[in-house]
Amino acid sequence: MTDPALGDQPTYYERVGGHETFVKLVSEFYRGVAGDPPLRDLYPEEDLAPAQRRLLMFLEQYWGGPKTYSQERGHPRLRMRHMPFRVTPEQRDRWLTHMYAAVDTLDLEPLDDEVMRAYMSHAAHFMVNAQDDDGPAA
């Protein structure tokens, strides 16, 4: 599953370990979410398994793995899909705390680690749609 634009170079997904790496990342992340009641409130389902599966499919697709997310759910439309939930800067920061802790478990090469953290930060900031004090989002 190399990227045709890059010739025979592996995708980021392949380079960092493929499916097993992303399963570990998502599992560790949701372990943190489960123990964080204010953040857990953003996940309306009783069981975190459906959200965990969606995040796994999305991240695998984003980083060059299987296109299962789009095949099952269509275009990601991340901001639109998160609009029903009040995502504040505090929630963003809680999300990033758990995501960065999950990235820590992966033992990635420094550049791959930096790339993943930069993406997670960008994505988390993009999802903010409300202020902590109920004011309009910035």
Buried (B, 14 or more C-beta within 10 A) or exposed (E): EEBEEEEEEBBBBBBBBBEEBBBBBBEBBBBBBBEBEEBBEBBEEEEBEEBBBBBBBBBBBBBBBBEBBEEEBEEBEEEEBBEEBBBBBBBBEBBBEBBBEBBEBBEBEEEBBEBBBEBBBEBBEEBBBBBEEEEEEE
